[in-house]
Amino acid sequence: MLLLVVSSWLNATPLLPGGETTATHLKGRHSFSQPANNMSLEERMDFNLGQAIFGKLWVSSPASTTASDGLGPLYNARSCLRCHVNNGRGKPPEPDTVNANARSLFLRLSIPPQNSDHQKILASGKVAAIPEPVYGGQLQDQSIQGLAAEGRVSLTYTYSTLTLAGGEQVELRQPHYSIRQLAYGDLHPQVQTSARVTPPMLGLGLLEAIPESELEKNVATQKAHPVIAGKLNRVWDHQAQKTAVGRFGWKAIHPSIKQQNAAAFIEDIGISTTIFPQGYGGCTSAQTDCRLLPDGNSEHLGGVEASPVMTQVLEFYTQTLAVPPRRNAQDAPVLAGEKLFKQLDCAACHRPHYTTAKNAQPLLASQSIWPYTDLLLHDMGEGLADNHSEFLAKGSQWRTPPLWGVGLTQLISGHSQLLHDGRARSIQEAILWHGGEAEASKQQFITLPKHQRQQLIKFVESL
């Protein structure tokens, strides 16, 4: 009898997707901002300090306070929280608005290798891509006073209609990005761009705590699959100075939360850390005036702008943001949708369950978690391709995003825009953009009766 009970439990998604760390209940639009439920009062103090750093508004140098200066000189936002509002999902700017700030969407920039030196740099495995020679690896559309921002993102859409079984018609929108008001000359004629919205912050520490052996197991399991063939991204760990498995970012280009945070500091806000210590932020060697401006690197902060203490408490905060509990998990449509999720082979990439490593951060160790991701790169077809490669991730390859919390997007972020660039305005649209390795699953979804499509969506919303 015990064996049957355990087997039944393993075959059903539990109400606590983050194990003992799962938040006890929803707290409205702040449901992604709760601490891990198994956190002590002493640990809560560090969490609160990290939360303060996450929301800190940085100012340009020199300033009356050396604890908050060093902004930019080029940047996208003045704080982490301005990109990750309520720790939720970002969205693209409104279309046809040249002067709109694309605060929670970033435009990555790169060029194909131009010579043997570029080829050697990429072969070293130490850089994700060759940056655009003047504007660098990311467009910064904000700047400190007296310096011109790099440019402005402009967005338009083209629309197409897809007819599903039963006659339901769904409008899909394809984004097209351009850069206006370029302040430092023309872009390279072969520039490649990739738009990325900021992802939600929940459960990151649990993803980091999944044993690497389990990710390798995902790769091995999928080798036997007729279509699905995920792979790990192998990226550069700047702290360890060696190649490591990538887990974070839309193309899994960072191996740890600490490096992901440091990259966001330097690229998005222009703040230096011990991992990326340059005080001039994202200013390239071609932007000489930018590099000559004062910075906030200070001896008492460890020679950088965000001190090791700041980055440590920020890391703890971003590691221990709780996953919310599931909703409506026992509703008949949700249970029916769970069966369809497996039937359509969605779980081949969106792997439901893991147990975190025993030697992980103590709060996160040995937890039974249900994130619905394999953390692998998959070819998602030409429709989602950006032609922007990063380490081993090709232009059409994206890391499988976790599904936990996706049904709360509207509550947390005030919109329902999904996928790496926010093009999908609903879970159904996101499914219909799947191609490549997911093409067969998408076609099965299209042929389902409408009530079954709705059941599958209800299940995803419940996660």
N, C-alpha and C positions, 0 to 999 in steps of 0.2 A: 504493500500500500504506500509506504514512504517513497519508494522509487517512482510510483505513478504520480504522486503529488509533486515531487521535484521535477520530473519530466514535464508535467503540465505547466509548472511555473516557468521553466526555461523556454517553453514554446509560446509564451505570452509576454507582451511588453509590460513591465511593471509600472506602477504609478509613480515610482521614484527613479527617474532616469539618471540622476546623478548619485545614486546610492545614498549613503548617509549625509552627503553634502547637499542634497536636494533641499531647496527652500520649502518651508512648511506650507505656504500658501501664496497666492498672487497678491501683489500690491500695486495694482493698476499700472500706470505707465512706468513705474519704478521696479517692475517685476524682474528685470535683468540686473538690478543694482544691489541685490541682497547678498550678504556674506554666506559662505558655506555654513550649513546648519549645524555642523559638528565643531564649530569654532569656539574656542574659549574666550573669556572676557579679555584676557591679556592679548590674545591674537587679534581680537576685535580692535584694539587700539592701533595696531599696525595696519589693519585693514582701513581704518578711518584716516590714518595718515596717508596711505596710498591713494585713497579716494580724493583727498585734498590735492595731491600732486596731479592726479588725473584731471581735476577741474581747474588747476592753477592757470591764470592768465599771464603769459610771459610778456615782458616789455623789452624794448630795444636798449642797447648799450650806448653810452653809459647811463646809469640810472641811480636813483638814491638808494635803492635796495639791490644788493648783489646776489640775493637769493632768488630773484625772479627776472634778472636781465639776461640778454643774449638772444632775444627773438631775431629770427631771420639771419641775415638781412632779407633774403627771399623766403617766403613761406606760403603755406596754404591755410593755416588756421593758427590761432594763438593758444589753443589748449587742446588736449586730447578729447575733452568732453564736447568741444564744438564740432568735431568730426563724428564722434560716437555719441550722439544725443541719447540720453537715457541708457547708454551702453548698447544701443540698438543698431539697426542697419541703416546705412546711408542711402542716399537717392541721387539721381542725376539732376542737373539744373533743369529749369523749365526750358522747353525748346524755343528757339528763335529769340533768345534774350542774351545778346552779346555781352552786356555788362553785368550779368548775374554772377554772383560768386559761386563757384562749383565746390563749396567747402567740403562736402562729404563724398565727392567724387574726384579721383586723381587721374591724370593722364600720364601714363608711362611713356617714355620716349626711348627709342633705340635706333641703331642703323645696322645693316648687315656688315659683317667684317669686310674691310676695304683693302687689307694687305696682309702680309705674312705675320706682322707684329700683332694685328688683331686676332689672327688665327691662333697664335701662340697664347695670347691672353685668355681666350676662351678655352683652349685646350688645358690650361693650368687648373681649371675648375674653381678659380678664385673670384670670378666675376660672373654675374648672371647674364649680362648682355653688354654689347658695346654701346655706351651712351651717346646721345646726340652731341656733337662736338662743342656746341655753343650753349645749349640749354640743359645739358646733362640728362640724367635718367628720369626726371619727372618735371613736368611743367609746374612752376610756382606762380600762381596768379595774384599773390599779395606781396607787399614789400614794406619795409620801414620808410619813414618819412625821408624824402630827398632822393630816393632810389626808385627807378621804374620797375614795376612788376614785369615778369617775363612775357605775359600775354593773357588772353582771355579765351576760355573754352566756349565754343558755340555748338549747339546741338540741334539737329533736325532729324525727323523720322520719315521713312517711307513705310507704307502700310500694305498688308496683304491679308487675304481672308482664307481661312481653312475650314472646310466643311467636315464635321464629325458624323459618326453614325447616328441616324435618326434625324439628320438635317440641321443640327445645331451648327451655327456658324461662329467662328472665333476670329477676331481681328488681331493679328500680330504686328508688332512694330519693330522695324530694323533701324537702329541708331546710326547716325553719321556725324562724326565730330570734325570740327575744324578749329584752328587757332587764329584768333584775330588780335590785332594791336600788338604785334611782335615788337619788343623793345630793343632787341639785341641783334637785329639782322635776320636774314632768311634762315629757315630751317634747311637742314641737309636735304637734297633732292630725293634721297632714299629713306627718309625718316619713316619709322614705323611707330604707330601709336596704339595704346591699349587703355581703354577707360576702365577704372575699377572703383566701385563704391566701397565704402568702409563696411566691413563685416561686423556682425554682432559679437559681443565680448563674452557671452556666457560660456562656462564650461571649458575654458581654454586649458586650465591646469590639468583637468582630467584627460584631455586629448594628449597633453604632453606626457602624462603618466602611463599611457598605453605602452606596453613593452614593445621594443623594436621587433622582437621575434614574432609578434602577432601581425605586424605590418608585412614582414617577410612571408608569413603564412598566407596573407591575403594574395600576395603576388603568386605564390606557388599554387594556391587553389584555383586562381583564375586562369592559369596556364592550361588547365583541363577544360575550360569553358570554350564553346565554339565561337563566341564573339567577344566577350569581355576579356580585356588584356591590360589590366592596370599595371603601372610601374611606379616605383619610388623615385622622387626627385633627389638627386645627390647634390648637395649645396655646400657652400663654404661657411664653416663655423669660425667667425672672426675672433672669438675668444679663445677657442682651443687651437686655432690655426691648423685646421685639418678639414677634410671632407666629412660631411655628416648627412643623415637622412633629413630631408625637409618635411615639415609638418604644417607650417603656418603661412598664410597668404593664399591668394586665389590660385597661384601656381606652385604652392608649397615651397617657397624660396628661402624660408628661415627655419633653422633647426630647433629654436627654443623661443619661449616667450620673451626672455631677456633680450635676445637679439632683435626680435620683432619690435619690441618697445623702443630699443635704441635706434633702429632704422626709422621708425615713425618720428622719433624726436628729431633726427637730423634732416630727414627729407620733408616732413610735413610742417614742422615748427621751426627748424633751423637751430635746434638746441644740441650742443655737444654732450657726449658721455664718454666714459673710458673706452667704450667699444669703438665709437666714431668720434674722436676728440677734436676734429677741426672746428674752430670757432666761427668760421665763415659759413657754416651750414652747407647749403646746396649750391653755393656760388662756384661756377666752373672757372678754370684757368683763363678762359676767354673773357670772363666778366671781371676785369681787373679792378674797376672802381668798387665793386661789391666786396672783393677780398680785402681791400684796404680799410674798410670801415671797422670801428671798434667792436670788440666782442666781449662776452661775459666770462671767458675762461678765467677762473680765479684760483689762487693757490689754496685758499681755505676750503674750496669745494673740490679739491683733488685735481686742480688744473683744468677743470672743465666747467660747463654751465649747469648741468644737472649732476649733482654730486653722487658718489656711490651709495650714500645713505638714501637719497631720493629715489634712485633707480631700484634699490633693494625693496623699499616699501611699495613702490609702484608695481614691481614684479609680483610681490605677494598679493596685492589687490587684484591684479589681472589674472593671477592663478586661481583665486578662490572666490570669484563671482559665481554665485549658485545658479544651477539650472532649475527652472521652475517645475513644479509637479505637473503631471499630465492632466488633461481635462477630458471629461466625457469618455473615458477609456472603455467603459462597459456598455456604452450605447450600441444598439444593434447595428446601425449603419457603420460605426467605427470598426466594430469587430469584423463585419463583412469586408470593409475596406482593407483591413490588415491581411486578410486572406488574398485579396486581389493584389496587394503589394508584393506578396511572395509569388503569386501565380504569374505576374507580369515580369518577374525576375528583377524587380527593382532592388531587392536586397543583395543582389550580386555585387553591386557597388556600394549601396547604402547599407553596409553591414550593421546589423542592429546592436550586437552586444559584445562587451569586453569586460575583463577584470583587470584593473590597473595594477601596476607593478608593486611588489611588496616594499621595495626600497625607494619609492617615490616620496615626495613631500608628505609628511605624516598625515595631514588632513585628507590627502587624496589617495593614500596607499590602500591597496586591496579593496577597492570599491567596485561593485557590480554596476556597470554603467551602460546606457543605451543611447549612443549618440547618432547612430545611423549614418556612418561613413566608414570607408576603408582607408581614408587619407592618401589614396593613390591618385596618380595622374591618369586621365582617360581621354581618348580622342572623342570629342563631342561633336564632330562634324564641321563642315564648312560654314554652316549658319552661325555658329558661335565663335569661329576662328578669328583671332586678332592679328595673326602673322607676326607676333611678338614672342620670341623664344626667351626663356629664362632658365639657365643651367640646362637640365635635360628635358625640360618642358617645352614642347613645340607649340606652334601657334594655335593649333586646334585642341591642345590638351589642357585640361583643367583638373584641379584637385576636387574630389568629391566633397561637397560641403556637408557638414553635419546638419541634420534636420531637426534636432531638438530646439524647441522654441519658435519654429518657423510660423506656426499658427498664431503667434502673438505679435507678429510684425506690425499690424495696424494699430494695436493697442500701445505698443512701445514707441514706435517711430512715427505714427500718424500717417502711414502710407502702406501700400501692399506691394511695392516694387521689388522684384527678386532677380536673381542671377547676378553675375559679376559686374554688370553695368546697369542693372536696374531696368532693363528693357521689358521684362515680364511684369504685368500688372496684377497677376494672380498666380496661384499655384498651378492652375490649369495651363495658363500661358507658359509658365516655366517648363512644364512637362512637354508641351508641344514644341519647344525650342530644342529639346534633346535630339541629337543625331549621332552619327558615327557609331560607336559601340552601343549606344542606347537607342538606336533607330528601331530595332525590332520591338523593344518594350513600348516605345512611343506608338508604333503602328497598332500594337495590340490595344493600347489605351484608346486610340481613335475609333477602333471598331467595337468597343464596349457599348452596351446600351447606356443611355444618359444616366439612369439611376445608379448604375455601377461606377461610372466615372465620378459621380458625386460621392459615392461611398469611399472610394479611394482617396479623394480629396479630403473628406471628413477625417479619415485616419491620419493623414499627414498633418492636418490642422491640430490634431489632438496631441501630437508629439511635443 
